[in-house]
Amino acid sequence: MFLLGDQPLVTPAIINHLIAAFEKANALIAIPFHNGRRGNPVIISKALFPQLKNITADTGARVLFKKYKQDILKVAIQDSAILNDVDTPEDYKKLISLQSGI
């Protein structure tokens, strides 16, 4: 599982739901989706690690997502936390407002 450090709202419940779906489906890749939008964290099967290790460009695992498009398990997540990351001061302000309900 690839967890991003800039997504502090991703909860253990989200992680556990994604793991359970991945294990049940025996998928190569599991990607969470919220309202049709792809989010994080992502789970990639150990079987793909050699290919993941050989990725040289700054594309991340998107290369594998394209290659194994038919083998991706899309996991519905009802929490938008999988879409929210904190990269800028503005993102942080948005996060704080989400937390406080403002």
C-alpha positions as CSV (number, residue, x, y, z in Angstrom):
1,M,0.0,0.0,0.0
2,F,1.3,3.4,-0.9
3,L,0.1,6.0,1.6
4,L,0.8,9.6,0.9
5,G,2.1,11.7,3.8
6,D,0.1,14.7,2.7
7,Q,-3.3,13.1,3.2
8,P,-3.9,13.4,6.9
9,L,-7.7,12.7,6.7
10,V,-7.3,9.2,5.4
11,T,-8.5,7.1,8.3
12,P,-7.7,3.5,9.5
13,A,-11.3,2.6,8.4
14,I,-10.5,3.7,4.8
15,I,-7.3,1.8,4.8
16,N,-8.9,-1.3,6.3
17,H,-11.8,-1.2,3.7
18,L,-9.3,-0.9,0.9
19,I,-7.2,-3.8,2.2
20,A,-10.2,-6.0,2.7
21,A,-11.4,-5.4,-0.9
22,F,-7.9,-6.0,-2.3
23,E,-7.5,-9.3,-0.5
24,K,-11.0,-10.5,-1.3
25,A,-10.6,-9.8,-5.0
26,N,-7.0,-11.0,-5.3
27,A,-6.4,-8.0,-7.6
28,L,-3.1,-6.7,-9.0
29,I,-4.0,-3.1,-8.2
30,A,-6.6,-1.6,-6.0
31,I,-7.5,2.1,-6.3
32,P,-10.0,4.0,-4.2
33,F,-12.6,6.1,-6.0
34,H,-14.9,8.7,-4.5
35,N,-17.8,10.1,-6.8
36,G,-15.9,8.8,-9.8
37,R,-12.6,10.4,-8.9
38,R,-9.4,8.4,-8.3
39,G,-7.8,8.9,-5.0
40,N,-5.1,7.4,-2.7
41,P,-3.9,5.3,-1.0
42,V,-3.3,2.7,-3.7
43,I,-2.4,-1.0,-3.2
44,I,-0.1,-2.7,-5.8
45,S,0.4,-6.4,-5.7
46,K,3.8,-7.7,-4.8
47,A,3.8,-9.5,-8.2
48,L,4.2,-6.1,-9.8
49,F,7.1,-4.9,-7.6
50,P,9.8,-5.8,-10.1
51,Q,8.1,-3.6,-12.7
52,L,7.5,-0.9,-10.1
53,K,11.2,-0.9,-9.3
54,N,12.1,-0.4,-12.9
55,I,10.0,2.8,-13.4
56,T,12.6,5.5,-14.2
57,A,10.5,8.6,-15.1
58,D,8.7,10.8,-12.6
59,T,5.4,9.1,-13.5
60,G,4.8,7.1,-10.4
61,A,2.8,4.0,-10.8
62,R,0.6,5.5,-13.5
63,V,2.6,3.5,-16.0
64,L,1.4,0.3,-14.3
65,F,-2.2,1.7,-14.1
66,K,-2.2,2.0,-17.9
67,K,-0.6,-1.3,-18.5
68,Y,-2.9,-3.2,-16.2
69,K,-6.0,-1.1,-16.7
70,Q,-8.2,-4.3,-17.0
71,D,-6.8,-5.7,-13.7
72,I,-7.5,-2.7,-11.5
73,L,-10.0,-3.1,-8.7
74,K,-11.9,0.2,-8.3
75,V,-13.0,0.4,-4.6
76,A,-15.8,2.8,-3.8
77,I,-15.0,5.0,-0.8
78,Q,-17.7,7.2,0.6
79,D,-15.2,9.6,2.2
80,S,-13.6,12.4,0.2
81,A,-10.5,12.2,2.4
82,I,-8.9,10.0,-0.4
83,L,-9.0,13.1,-2.6
84,N,-7.7,15.7,-0.2
85,D,-4.0,16.4,0.1
86,V,-2.1,19.2,1.6
87,D,0.6,20.7,-0.7
88,T,0.2,24.5,-0.2
89,P,-0.8,26.9,2.6
90,E,-4.1,27.2,0.9
91,D,-4.6,23.4,1.0
92,Y,-3.9,23.5,4.7
93,K,-6.5,26.3,5.3
94,K,-9.0,24.2,3.4
95,L,-8.1,21.1,5.5
96,I,-8.6,23.2,8.7
97,S,-12.0,24.4,7.5
98,L,-13.0,20.8,6.7
99,Q,-12.1,19.7,10.2
100,S,-13.9,22.6,11.9
101,G,-16.9,22.5,9.6
102,I,-16.5,26.2,8.7
